[in-house]
Amino acid sequence: MTNILYFFILGQNPTLSISEIYSRLNADFNVDTNTDIHRLSEEVLILERKEKLNCQNLQEKLGGTIKIGEIISRINTNIITNNTNITREISKSLAKIRKESKKVYFGFSLYRLDNKFKIKGLRFKIKNFALEIKKELKEKGISSRWVESKERILSSVVVQKNKLLTSGAEFCFLVSKEKKYLGRTLTCQEFEEYEFRDFGRPSRKIEKGMIPPKLAKIMINLARVKEEATILDPFCGSGTILQEAILMGYKNVIGTDLNEGAVKNSQENIKWLLKNFQAISNVQIFKTDVRNLSQKIPRNSIEAIITEPYLGPIRIEKEQTEKRIENLIKELNNLYLMAFKEFKKVLKKNSRIVIIFPVFRINQKLYFLPILAQIKKSGWQIIDPIPKNLRENPVIKLTERDSVIYSRPGQKILREIFIFKYA
């Protein structure tokens, strides 16, 4: 039986995307990264499998993967455009779709398998290639539309709005100087669903700071727990992590927060979610100080803690003095250390914490929470988010603290993501 090659189009933070894919697949299919990862770049991960993957199900579970598809051809020539074999293969594939649709839609994306590979020349040749395919389809009596873009990549928005997954196909050229593949996109992120459950929920307090739903989903996957597990978010805020866990099928979810308004917001949002998505879960949301967590939650009852604690004020001005930042860090140090003390009491043995630490960027200087030595001293172990055989790959960007930084350009407060385990 011939192995199947799947490609994963990675999100804006490739390290985080790869870590999540590895965690999810390892939990579900026991993927061996020494043999199963066929190719890796900043844009694409190619996975080799003997068995088929349920790509739609996998896409729904992953937060950091934009598209998933299957390699349909290895191109053994430097010529991609004006290649008769490829034209015929694509036309044949589109002709099959014609049976279900009066008109077929198709588009192309170009992705690098080598981060330094210059892809610009290929972009301008794609037009001739597309016209050749349209001509061949017309000769077969098939009406078609080529969905083009000024960019070399069709976004998930363009793919979905132009019916490429329902009444056509997106074909992806995955290229480097030595290797070239033709793949067909099978699934992509449902941008409308993300927008609806982010902006459509009743309580959305942006001024308090909010974790993006996609990042929440990534963190849940990094925890590597079964759907029957009990998940706790002790800084639940508006309930984003709780929300994504419920939609991923987790049956036992607990959220707590010191702020009464946050608790109310979470309760409203989860009530809205359960109604609009017909989701079923045993959800508990109540007010408590994280420093008293073990008085409210039974000891050794939690399989995973997934959380973004208080990261400090939402706005950090350039004028903030180094002294003020030091005072803020001291305050946060105490909060986080007290939280870890309580986490130890409520977590089951060998369970994971996936947590965000703040990193402050002032005048191009980064300020981290200097508490790792104290956390390790109390028995916690930092889990490497990336398998050992991939750590040396230039795509992987880990800090010296074995954490992953998540941020957008210009942000003053960066998110530092850790995975901890208490053995």
Phi, psi and chi 1 to 4 in degrees:
 res  aa     phi    psi   chi1   chi2   chi3   chi4
   1 MET       -  129.7 -178.4  178.7  174.8      -
   2 THR   -74.5  134.5  -53.9      -      -      -
   3 ASN   -67.0  152.7  -73.5   -2.8      -      -
   4 ILE  -102.9  134.6  -53.3  166.4      -      -
   5 LEU  -102.8  122.3  -68.9  179.6      -      -
   6 TYR  -109.7  145.4  -68.6   98.0      -      -
   7 PHE  -117.4  141.8   65.1   89.8      -      -
   8 PHE  -117.6  120.9  -64.9   72.8      -      -
   9 ILE   -86.6  119.3  -56.9  -57.4      -      -
  10 LEU   -83.1  154.7  -52.3  174.9      -      -
  11 GLY   -79.2 -166.6      -      -      -      -
  12 GLN   -67.4  -20.6   65.7  169.4   -1.4      -
  13 ASN  -117.8   89.4 -171.2  -44.7      -      -
  14 PRO   -55.7  -39.0  -23.6   33.3      -      -
  15 THR   -60.6  -44.7  -58.6      -      -      -
  16 LEU   -67.3  -41.2 -152.0   49.9      -      -
  17 SER   -60.9  -45.8  -64.2      -      -      -
  18 ILE   -64.8  -42.8  -67.3  161.0      -      -
  19 SER   -60.1  -41.9  179.4      -      -      -
  20 GLU   -67.5  -45.1 -179.0 -166.5   26.5      -
  21 ILE   -58.6  -46.2  -67.8  167.1      -      -
  22 TYR   -59.8  -45.7  165.4   64.5      -      -
  23 SER   -63.9  -45.1  -68.3      -      -      -
  24 ARG   -66.4  -47.1 -176.0   77.2 -106.3  174.3
  25 LEU   -70.8  -35.4  -68.8  178.3      -      -
  26 ASN   -65.8  -38.1 -165.9  -84.9      -      -
  27 ALA   -70.1  -38.5      -      -      -      -
  28 ASP   -88.7  -37.1  -70.4   -9.1      -      -
  29 PHE  -129.4    2.0  -52.9  107.7      -      -
  30 ASN    56.4   51.4 -163.8   26.8      -      -
  31 VAL   -66.8  136.3  164.5      -      -      -
  32 ASP  -100.7  108.2 -176.9   -9.5      -      -
  33 THR   -70.0  -15.8   54.5      -      -      -
  34 ASN   -69.9  -30.5  -72.4  -62.9      -      -
  35 THR  -117.9  -29.1   57.7      -      -      -
  36 ASP   -86.0  -26.8  -68.0   -0.3      -      -
  37 ILE   -82.8  112.2  -68.2 -176.9      -      -
  38 HIS   -85.0  -36.7 -174.3   77.1      -      -
  39 ARG  -158.8  151.2 -167.8   85.2 -173.8 -144.7
  40 LEU  -149.0  131.7  179.2   61.9      -      -
  41 SER  -141.2 -177.7   74.6      -      -      -
  42 GLU   -67.8  -16.6  -72.6 -178.0   -6.6      -
  43 GLU  -110.0  -28.6  -61.7 -179.9   -8.4      -
  44 VAL  -138.2  140.6 -173.5      -      -      -
  45 LEU  -118.8  126.2 -179.4  149.7      -      -
  46 ILE  -107.1  125.8  -62.5  179.6      -      -
  47 LEU  -113.6  133.6 -173.3   75.0      -      -
  48 GLU  -104.3  126.4 -172.0  167.6    1.3      -
  49 ARG  -134.7  146.1  -64.8  -72.4  -66.2  162.0
  50 LYS   -80.9  -36.1  -69.0 -179.4 -178.9  178.0
  51 GLU  -102.7  155.8  -54.5   85.5    9.7      -
  52 LYS   -70.8  147.7  -79.9 -166.0  171.5 -174.1
  53 LEU  -102.3  145.8  -67.3  176.7      -      -
  54 ASN   -84.2   89.6 -175.7  -25.4      -      -
  55 CYS   -66.5  -35.6  -67.0      -      -      -
  56 GLN   -64.4  -44.9 -175.2   59.5   49.4      -
  57 ASN   -63.4  -41.1 -179.6  -95.6      -      -
  58 LEU   -66.3  -42.3 -164.8   52.9      -      -
  59 GLN   -60.2  -40.6 -179.1   76.0   71.6      -
  60 GLU   -65.6  -27.4  -70.6  170.4    2.5      -
  61 LYS   -86.2  -24.6  -71.9 -178.4  176.2  179.8
  62 LEU   -92.0  137.0  -65.8  172.0      -      -
  63 GLY   -98.7  -22.5      -      -      -      -
  64 GLY  -108.8   14.5      -      -      -      -
  65 THR  -114.7  124.7  -64.0      -      -      -
  66 ILE   -82.1  -42.7  -62.3  169.4      -      -
  67 LYS  -142.8  153.5  -56.7  173.2 -173.9  173.7
  68 ILE  -129.9  137.3  -56.3  175.0      -      -
  69 GLY  -149.8 -179.2      -      -      -      -
  70 GLU  -120.9  136.7 -174.6  177.2  -22.1      -
  71 ILE   -71.2  124.9  -56.2  -65.9      -      -
  72 ILE  -107.0  -12.0   57.1  178.2      -      -
  73 SER  -161.1  140.2  178.0      -      -      -
  74 ARG   -97.9  126.0  -58.2 -172.0 -167.0 -150.0
  75 ILE   -92.9  112.3  -56.9  168.8      -      -
  76 ASN   -95.9   38.3  -62.1  -44.4      -      -
  77 THR  -151.6  157.9  172.2      -      -      -
  78 ASN   -77.2  -14.1  -73.8  -31.4      -      -
  79 ILE   -90.6  115.5  -58.3  171.3      -      -
  80 ILE   -97.1  -55.0  -71.8 -178.3      -      -
  81 THR   -76.3  156.0   56.9      -      -      -
  82 ASN    58.1   28.6  -56.9  -39.1      -      -
  83 ASN   -98.6  112.6 -173.9  -52.5      -      -
  84 THR   -59.4  -41.6  -54.5      -      -      -
  85 ASN   -63.1  -41.9  -68.5  -26.0      -      -
  86 ILE   -68.5  -42.4  -61.3  173.4      -      -
  87 THR   -57.7  -45.8  -57.2      -      -      -
  88 ARG   -64.8  -41.0  -74.7  176.1 -178.0  167.9
  89 GLU   -63.3  -44.2 -170.6  159.7    2.2      -
  90 ILE   -67.8  -43.1  -68.4  175.4      -      -
  91 SER   -61.1  -41.5  -61.5      -      -      -
  92 LYS   -62.9  -42.1 -174.2  178.4  177.0 -178.0
  93 SER   -64.8  -42.2  179.5      -      -      -
  94 LEU   -69.6  -33.0  -69.4  169.1      -      -
  95 ALA   -63.3  -33.3      -      -      -      -
  96 LYS   -66.8  -38.2  -70.7  179.5 -178.0  178.1
  97 ILE   -66.4  -31.6  -63.7  166.8      -      -
  98 ARG   -55.4  -27.8  172.3   66.3  177.1   80.6
  99 LYS   -63.2  -26.7  -63.8  174.8 -176.4  177.3
 100 GLU  -103.9  -11.1  -56.3  166.4   11.2      -
 101 SER  -140.4  143.3  175.8      -      -      -
 102 LYS   -68.0  -30.5  -68.3 -179.5  179.8  179.6
 103 LYS  -135.3  137.9 -170.3  173.1 -171.9  175.3
 104 VAL  -105.1  146.1  -66.4      -      -      -
 105 TYR  -117.7  139.5  -58.5   79.7      -      -
 106 PHE  -145.7  154.2   67.9   95.1      -      -
 107 GLY  -152.9  168.7      -      -      -      -
 108 PHE  -130.4  144.6  -60.9  100.3      -      -
 109 SER  -128.5  147.1  -72.9      -      -      -
 110 LEU  -117.0  123.8  -69.5  162.3      -      -
 111 TYR  -124.1  145.8  -68.6   98.5      -      -
 112 ARG   -86.2  133.4  -66.8 -172.5 -176.7   94.1
 113 LEU   -95.2  -12.2  -71.2  175.8      -      -
 114 ASP  -126.6  122.8 -179.9  -16.3      -      -
 115 ASN   -61.3  -22.6  -55.8  -34.0      -      -
 116 LYS   -97.8   -4.5  -63.2  179.1 -178.9  178.6
 117 PHE   -67.6  129.4 -177.5   70.8      -      -
 118 LYS   -86.9  116.3  -66.8 -177.0  178.5  179.5
 119 ILE  -103.2   -4.6 -149.3  164.7      -      -
 120 LYS   -57.3  -43.0 -172.5  175.5 -179.9 -179.5
 121 GLY   -59.9  -34.7      -      -      -      -
 122 LEU   -69.4  -31.9  -71.1  173.7      -      -
 123 ARG   -57.6  -41.3  -73.6 -178.1   57.9 -165.4
 124 PHE   -77.0  -16.5  -63.3  104.1      -      -
 125 LYS   -87.2  -16.4  -64.7  177.7 -177.8  177.6
 126 ILE   -62.5  -34.6  -72.6  -65.4      -      -
 127 LYS   -58.5  -48.0 -177.4  174.3 -178.5  178.5
 128 ASN   -61.5  -37.8  -67.8  -27.2      -      -
 129 PHE   -62.9  -45.8 -169.9   36.4      -      -
 130 ALA   -63.8  -41.3      -      -      -      -
 131 LEU   -65.1  -34.4  -67.2  174.5      -      -
 132 GLU   -65.3  -40.4 -165.1   66.6   33.0      -
 133 ILE   -67.2  -42.3  -70.2  169.4      -      -
 134 LYS   -60.1  -40.5  -79.5 -178.6   67.7   68.8
 135 LYS   -62.8  -45.0  179.8 -177.2  175.0 -177.1
 136 GLU   -66.2  -38.3 -172.8  159.1  -35.6      -
 137 LEU   -66.6  -38.8  -71.3  171.1      -      -
 138 LYS   -63.3  -38.1 -171.6  175.0 -178.8 -179.6
 139 GLU   -63.8  -24.3  -70.9  171.8   -3.6      -
 140 LYS   -91.9    3.9  -65.7  178.2 -179.0  178.5
 141 GLY    79.3   24.1      -      -      -      -
 142 ILE  -109.0  122.8  -61.1  172.0      -      -
 143 SER   -79.9  135.6  174.8      -      -      -
 144 SER  -143.1  162.0   65.3      -      -      -
 145 ARG  -136.4  127.1  175.9  175.0  167.2 -113.8
 146 TRP   -88.6  121.0  169.0   40.6      -      -
 147 VAL   -89.9  108.6  177.2      -      -      -
 148 GLU  -109.3  165.9   56.6 -179.4  -44.9      -
 149 SER  -147.4  154.8  170.4      -      -      -
 150 LYS   -71.9  -20.8  -67.2  180.0 -179.0  178.7
 151 GLU   -91.9  160.0  -53.5  -62.8  -33.1      -
 152 ARG   -77.2  -11.7   64.8  179.2  170.3   90.3
 153 ILE  -121.6  132.4  -68.7  167.6      -      -
 154 LEU   -84.3  123.5  -61.3 -179.5      -      -
 155 SER   -69.9  165.4   68.7      -      -      -
 156 SER   -62.6  -29.8   58.7      -      -      -
 157 VAL   -65.2  -47.7  176.7      -      -      -
 158 VAL   -63.5  -43.1  170.5      -      -      -
 159 VAL   -59.4  -45.9  168.5      -      -      -
 160 GLN   -75.6  -42.6  -70.0  175.3   64.8      -
 161 LYS   -67.2  -23.4  -75.6 -166.9  170.9 -178.3
 162 ASN  -103.2   19.2  -72.6  -81.5      -      -
 163 LYS    60.7   26.2  -51.0  177.1 -174.2  177.3
 164 LEU   -70.1  -21.0  -67.2 -177.2      -      -
 165 LEU   -98.5  -13.6  -63.4 -176.7      -      -
 166 THR  -109.6  -32.4   55.1      -      -      -
 167 SER  -132.7   32.6  -59.1      -      -      -
 168 GLY   176.1 -146.4      -      -      -      -
 169 ALA  -160.4  145.4      -      -      -      -
 170 GLU  -104.0  128.3 -177.9 -159.8   26.6      -
 171 PHE  -108.1  133.6  -62.9   96.4      -      -
 172 CYS  -113.6  126.0  -64.0      -      -      -
 173 PHE   -92.1  121.0  -70.4  109.5      -      -
 174 LEU  -107.7  111.7  -44.0  173.9      -      -
 175 VAL  -132.0  146.5  -63.2      -      -      -
 176 SER  -142.4 -177.7   68.2      -      -      -
 177 LYS   -65.3  -38.1 -171.5  175.3 -179.0 -179.7
 178 GLU   -93.1  -34.1  -53.8   84.1   17.4      -
 179 LYS  -122.7  140.8  -62.7  -80.8 -174.5 -179.7
 180 LYS  -141.8  133.0  -65.7  175.1  178.7   63.7
 181 TYR  -129.3  151.9  -60.1   91.1      -      -
 182 LEU  -112.6  125.4  174.4   65.7      -      -
 183 GLY  -127.1  160.2      -      -      -      -
 184 ARG  -118.4  129.6  178.2  177.9  170.8 -179.0
 185 THR   -69.8  130.3  -57.2      -      -      -
 186 LEU  -102.5  -34.8  -59.5  176.9      -      -
 187 THR  -147.5  160.7   68.5      -      -      -
 188 CYS  -151.0  166.4   64.8      -      -      -
 189 GLN   -59.9  137.0  -81.0 -174.6  -16.1      -
 190 GLU   -84.1   89.1  -68.7  -75.7  -11.1      -
 191 PHE   -63.3  -34.6   72.1   96.2      -      -
 192 GLU   -67.8  -37.7  -72.1 -177.0  -22.9      -
 193 GLU   -65.7  -43.2  -77.9 -166.3   13.2      -
 194 TYR   -61.1  -44.3  -84.7  109.7      -      -
 195 GLU   -62.8  -41.5  -75.7 -176.1    0.8      -
 196 PHE   -64.4  -47.1  177.9   58.9      -      -
 197 ARG   -81.7   -9.2   63.9 -179.3 -171.2 -103.1
 198 ASP   -92.1  -52.7 -170.4    7.0      -      -
 199 PHE   -94.4  -17.4  -63.4   96.8      -      -
 200 GLY   -87.9  -14.4      -      -      -      -
 201 ARG   -70.4  154.6   53.0 -171.5  170.0  172.2
 202 PRO   -68.5  -31.8   20.3  -31.1      -      -
 203 SER  -121.1  112.4  -62.3      -      -      -
 204 ARG  -138.6   95.4 -168.8  175.3 -173.7  -85.0
 205 LYS   -98.2   82.9  -56.0  -65.0 -176.8 -175.0
 206 ILE   -63.5  -29.3 -169.3   67.8      -      -
 207 GLU   -68.3  -16.6   67.6  -84.5    7.2      -
 208 LYS   -89.1   -9.7  -61.3  -87.6 -175.7 -170.2
 209 GLY    87.0  132.1      -      -      -      -
 210 MET  -137.8  139.2  -68.0  176.4   60.2      -
 211 ILE   -79.9  133.1 -175.9  169.5      -      -
 212 PRO   -64.2  141.7  -19.3   31.2      -      -
 213 PRO   -54.7  -37.8  -27.4   35.4      -      -
 214 LYS   -65.2  -40.6  -68.8  177.0 -172.8  177.4
 215 LEU   -67.2  -39.0  178.8   56.2      -      -
 216 ALA   -58.5  -43.2      -      -      -      -
 217 LYS   -65.2  -41.4 -172.2  178.7  -77.9 -171.4
 218 ILE   -58.4  -46.2  -69.0  170.0      -      -
 219 MET   -62.6  -39.3  -68.5  173.4   66.3      -
 220 ILE   -62.0  -42.0  -66.3  164.1      -      -
 221 ASN   -65.3  -34.8  -79.3  -42.4      -      -
 222 LEU   -67.2  -21.2  -65.5 -178.9      -      -
 223 ALA   -73.7  -23.7      -      -      -      -
 224 ARG    54.1   56.7  -71.6 -158.5 -154.9  175.3
 225 VAL  -121.6  151.3  -76.6      -      -      -
 226 LYS   -71.6  161.8  -59.8  -64.7 -178.1 -176.3
 227 GLU   -66.0  -19.6  -68.8  177.9   -0.3      -
 228 GLU   -81.8   -9.8  -60.6   75.8   27.1      -
 229 ALA   -67.6  156.8      -      -      -      -
 230 THR   -96.5  121.8  -59.5      -      -      -
 231 ILE  -107.9  139.1  -70.3  175.5      -      -
 232 LEU  -123.0  132.9  167.2   67.0      -      -
 233 ASP  -118.3  103.3  179.8    0.4      -      -
 234 PRO   -82.0    0.6   28.0  -30.5      -      -
 235 PHE  -131.6   62.6  -62.5   89.2      -      -
 236 CYS   -71.7  -20.2   65.6      -      -      -
 237 GLY    54.1 -121.3      -      -      -      -
 238 SER   -86.7   -0.2  -65.5      -      -      -
 239 GLY    89.5   20.9      -      -      -      -
 240 THR   -63.7  -44.0  -54.9      -      -      -
 241 ILE   -65.8  -41.5  -70.3  173.4      -      -
 242 LEU   -60.1  -44.9  -51.2 -179.7      -      -
 243 GLN   -57.8  -51.3  163.8 -172.6  -64.4      -
 244 GLU   -67.1  -35.9  -65.2  -54.8  -48.5      -
 245 ALA   -62.7  -43.3      -      -      -      -
 246 ILE   -62.1  -44.6  -68.9  166.8      -      -
 247 LEU   -67.4  -23.0  -69.0  173.8      -      -
 248 MET   -84.8   -2.0  -70.3  169.0   70.3      -
 249 GLY   101.6    8.3      -      -      -      -
 250 TYR   -75.0  132.2  -73.3   92.4      -      -
 251 LYS   -93.8  -19.1  -54.3  -57.8 -179.2 -171.0
 252 ASN  -131.1  106.2  -59.9  -70.7      -      -
 253 VAL  -129.0  132.1  178.2      -      -      -
 254 ILE  -124.4  134.0  -58.4  173.4      -      -
 255 GLY  -127.7  135.8      -      -      -      -
 256 THR  -134.3  158.2   69.4      -      -      -
 257 ASP  -161.1  149.7 -155.5  -69.1      -      -
 258 LEU   -75.2  -29.5  176.5   60.4      -      -
 259 ASN   -83.0  121.8 -174.5  -72.2      -      -
 260 GLU   -63.0  -36.8 -164.0  168.2  -32.5      -
 261 GLY   -64.5  -38.7      -      -      -      -
 262 ALA   -64.6  -41.9      -      -      -      -
 263 VAL   -60.3  -45.0  170.0      -      -      -
 264 LYS   -63.1  -42.7 -174.8  179.3  177.9 -178.5
 265 ASN   -60.7  -45.2  -68.9  -21.1      -      -
 266 SER   -60.7  -44.9  -78.0      -      -      -
 267 GLN   -61.4  -43.1  -70.8  169.8  -21.3      -
 268 GLU   -64.6  -43.8  -72.8  179.4   -4.9      -
 269 ASN   -66.2  -40.6  -74.4  -22.2      -      -
 270 ILE   -70.9  -36.3  -63.2  -54.3      -      -
 271 LYS   -61.4  -44.2 -176.0  179.1  178.2 -179.2
 272 TRP   -61.9  -43.4  170.6   86.7      -      -
 273 LEU   -62.8  -49.0 -178.7   86.8      -      -
 274 LEU   -60.1  -34.0  -64.4  174.4      -      -
 275 LYS   -74.6  -46.6  179.0 -177.9  176.2 -178.6
 276 ASN   -79.6  -23.7  -77.7  -84.4      -      -
 277 PHE  -113.8    7.3  -70.4   85.6      -      -
 278 GLN    48.4   38.2  -74.4   80.9   52.0      -
 279 ALA   -84.4  151.6      -      -      -      -
 280 ILE  -127.0  125.8  -60.0  172.3      -      -
 281 SER  -162.6  150.9 -175.5      -      -      -
 282 ASN   -87.0  103.4  175.7   27.8      -      -
 283 VAL  -113.6  132.0 -173.2      -      -      -
 284 GLN  -124.4  128.3  -60.1  176.7   58.8      -
 285 ILE  -134.2  122.2  -56.8  170.7      -      -
 286 PHE  -151.9  165.4   52.6   88.8      -      -
 287 LYS   -86.2  131.8  178.5 -176.0  174.3 -177.5
 288 THR  -166.5  152.7 -168.9      -      -      -
 289 ASP   -78.9  133.4 -170.7  -32.6      -      -
 290 VAL   -58.1  -24.9   71.0      -      -      -
 291 ARG   -75.1   -9.4  -71.9  164.6  -76.0 -156.2
 292 ASN  -119.4   23.4  -58.8  -37.3      -      -
 293 LEU   -57.3  -43.0 -157.5   59.9      -      -
 294 SER   -70.2  -11.7   60.5      -      -      -
 295 GLN   -82.9  -16.8  -63.9  176.2   24.6      -
 296 LYS  -108.6  -24.4  -61.4  -75.2 -173.7  176.0
 297 ILE  -120.1  131.9  -65.1  174.1      -      -
 298 PRO   -57.4  143.9  -23.9   33.0      -      -
 299 ARG   -66.2  147.4  -66.1 -174.1  176.8 -133.1
 300 ASN    53.4   41.1  -53.1  -46.8      -      -
 301 SER  -115.7   -8.0   64.0      -      -      -
 302 ILE  -107.7  133.3  -56.4  -64.2      -      -
 303 GLU   -90.2  -23.6  -85.3   96.8  -10.1      -
 304 ALA  -156.7  138.4      -      -      -      -
 305 ILE  -110.8  123.4  -67.7  174.8      -      -
 306 ILE  -128.4  118.2  -55.6  158.4      -      -
 307 THR  -159.5  153.3 -167.1      -      -      -
 308 GLU  -118.8  102.1  177.9  178.6   75.1      -
 309 PRO   -69.8 -175.2  -16.9   31.1      -      -
 310 TYR   -61.9  127.0  174.4   59.2      -      -
 311 LEU  -103.9    8.1  -57.5 -179.2      -      -
 312 GLY   100.4 -177.7      -      -      -      -
 313 PRO   -60.0  144.4   20.1  -30.8      -      -
 314 ILE   -64.0  -28.6 -165.2   72.4      -      -
 315 ARG  -118.5  128.4  -70.5 -177.8  179.0   84.0
 316 ILE  -115.2  117.9  -62.1  -70.2      -      -
 317 GLU   -85.9  154.3  -54.8  -62.2  -24.4      -
 318 LYS   -60.0  -29.1  -72.8 -177.6  179.8  179.3
 319 GLU   -77.0   -6.8  -66.6   74.5   20.6      -
 320 GLN   -57.2  127.3  -70.3  -84.3   24.2      -
 321 THR   -77.9  157.7   64.7      -      -      -
 322 GLU   -59.2  -34.2 -168.7  167.3  -47.4      -
 323 LYS   -64.4  -42.0 -174.7   67.6  176.5  174.4
 324 ARG   -65.1  -40.3  -75.2  180.0 -178.3  172.8
 325 ILE   -64.7  -40.5  -68.4  -62.4      -      -
 326 GLU   -61.9  -40.0  -73.2  175.3   -2.1      -
 327 ASN   -66.2  -40.9  -71.6  -22.5      -      -
 328 LEU   -63.4  -43.6  174.7   59.5      -      -
 329 ILE   -63.5  -39.7  -72.8  174.6      -      -
 330 LYS   -61.0  -41.6 -174.3  176.6  179.3 -179.7
 331 GLU   -64.3  -43.6  175.8 -170.2  -27.6      -
 332 LEU   -70.3  -36.1  -67.5  173.1      -      -
 333 ASN   -53.7  -48.0  -75.4  -13.2      -      -
 334 ASN   -62.9  -42.7  -67.5  -26.5      -      -
 335 LEU   -61.8  -47.8  172.7   65.2      -      -
 336 TYR   -67.4  -40.4  -83.2   63.5      -      -
 337 LEU   -66.5  -39.5  -71.8  172.2      -      -
 338 MET   -65.7  -37.4  -71.9  -62.8  -66.0      -
 339 ALA   -63.6  -44.7      -      -      -      -
 340 PHE   -63.4  -32.4  -90.7   85.3      -      -
 341 LYS   -62.8  -40.6 -162.3  172.4 -179.2  179.7
 342 GLU   -76.5  -35.7  -72.7  -63.5  -69.1      -
 343 PHE   -56.9  -39.5  -66.6  165.3      -      -
 344 LYS   -59.4  -32.7 -170.6 -169.3  -62.5 -174.1
 345 LYS   -77.2  -36.4  -62.9  173.6 -176.0  175.8
 346 VAL   -93.8  -18.7  -60.0      -      -      -
 347 LEU   -78.7  145.8  -89.8  179.6      -      -
 348 LYS   -74.4  159.8  -70.4 -175.8  177.4  179.6
 349 LYS   -62.5  141.6 -168.4  174.6 -178.5 -179.5
 350 ASN    65.5   16.5  -67.2  -42.2      -      -
 351 SER   -85.3  162.4  -65.1      -      -      -
 352 ARG  -106.7  151.3  -71.8 -172.7  171.5 -161.6
 353 ILE  -116.6  129.5  -65.2  174.2      -      -
 354 VAL  -114.2  115.9 -176.7      -      -      -
 355 ILE  -139.5  151.7 -171.0  169.7      -      -
 356 ILE  -106.8  130.7  -68.9  172.8      -      -
 357 PHE  -104.3  146.2  -75.4   17.3      -      -
 358 PRO   -80.7  146.5   29.9  -32.9      -      -
 359 VAL  -125.8  124.9  179.5      -      -      -
 360 PHE   -98.9  130.0  -58.4  100.8      -      -
 361 ARG  -111.3  108.9  178.3  160.9   48.0 -163.5
 362 ILE  -125.6  120.2  -55.6  -65.6      -      -
 363 ASN    51.9   46.8  -62.3  -36.1      -      -
 364 GLN    67.6    8.4  -55.8  -54.2  -47.5      -
 365 LYS  -107.0  137.8 -176.1  177.1  178.4 -178.4
 366 LEU  -101.3  134.2  -63.7 -179.7      -      -
 367 TYR  -116.4  118.5  -64.4   81.7      -      -
 368 PHE  -103.5  159.8  -65.1   81.5      -      -
 369 LEU   -76.8  117.6  -63.6 -167.4      -      -
 370 PRO   -88.9   57.9   33.4  -33.7      -      -
 371 ILE  -120.2    5.4   55.3  174.8      -      -
 372 LEU   -63.1  -39.7  -67.7 -173.1      -      -
 373 ALA   -61.0  -41.6      -      -      -      -
 374 GLN   -67.9  -38.4  -69.9  166.7  -86.0      -
 375 ILE   -65.5  -44.8  -69.6  173.1      -      -
 376 LYS   -64.8  -38.1  -70.9  177.9 -179.0  177.0
 377 LYS   -61.6  -30.0 -169.3  175.3  179.8 -179.0
 378 SER   -87.7    9.5   60.6      -      -      -
 379 GLY   108.3    1.7      -      -      -      -
 380 TRP   -86.7  146.7  -65.2   95.9      -      -
 381 GLN  -121.0  133.8  172.4 -171.8   -8.5      -
 382 ILE   -83.0  127.2  -63.6  175.7      -      -
 383 ILE   -91.7  130.1  -58.3  -63.3      -      -
 384 ASP   -66.6  122.8 -165.1  -25.0      -      -
 385 PRO   -75.6  -11.8   27.5  -33.2      -      -
 386 ILE  -122.6  134.7  -65.0  -69.3      -      -
 387 PRO   -59.6  148.1   16.9  -27.9      -      -
 388 LYS   -55.8  -39.3  -72.1 -178.4 -179.6  178.9
 389 ASN   -71.9   -8.9   64.0  -56.5      -      -
 390 LEU  -104.9   -8.2  -64.9 -177.9      -      -
 391 ARG   -61.7  -31.8  -79.1 -177.9   66.9   95.5
 392 GLU   -85.0   -6.8  -58.4  -54.7  -44.2      -
 393 ASN   -65.5  131.4 -169.0  -61.2      -      -
 394 PRO   -61.2  -16.7   17.4  -29.1      -      -
 395 VAL   -67.3  -33.2  172.7      -      -      -
 396 ILE   -77.2  126.2  -57.0  -57.8      -      -
 397 LYS  -121.1   93.7  -50.7  -66.2 -176.7 -170.9
 398 LEU  -109.2  151.1  -67.3  173.9      -      -
 399 THR   -79.3  170.5   70.9      -      -      -
 400 GLU   -66.7  -13.6  -66.4  179.4   -4.6      -
 401 ARG   -92.3    7.6  -67.6  150.8   60.4   97.5
 402 ASP    61.0   39.0  -75.6  -31.9      -      -
 403 SER  -120.5  168.3   61.6      -      -      -
 404 VAL  -117.4  131.7 -177.2      -      -      -
 405 ILE   -91.8  130.8  -61.7  -67.1      -      -
 406 TYR  -120.1  120.2  177.5   93.9      -      -
 407 SER  -161.6  167.8   68.3      -      -      -
 408 ARG  -113.5  156.6  -66.3 -174.2  178.9   89.8
 409 PRO   -54.8  133.7  -24.6   33.6      -      -
 410 GLY    87.0   -6.2      -      -      -      -
 411 GLN   -67.5  141.2  -84.3 -169.2  -39.2      -
 412 LYS   -90.5  -27.9  -62.4  -68.0 -170.8  -61.7
 413 ILE  -115.3  114.9  -56.7  177.8      -      -
 414 LEU   -95.3  155.3  -68.7   66.0      -      -
 415 ARG  -100.6  126.3  -69.6  175.3  163.6  101.5
 416 GLU  -109.3  115.9 -175.7 -178.3   21.2      -
 417 ILE   -99.3  125.6  -58.4  168.0      -      -
 418 PHE  -119.8  151.8  -78.5  101.2      -      -
 419 ILE  -119.0  123.3  -53.0  170.1      -      -
 420 PHE  -117.2  153.1  -70.1   96.1      -      -
 421 LYS  -139.6  139.7 -177.0  174.0   77.5  170.7
 422 TYR  -109.6  109.3 -174.5   75.6      -      -
 423 ALA   -80.5      -      -      -      -      -
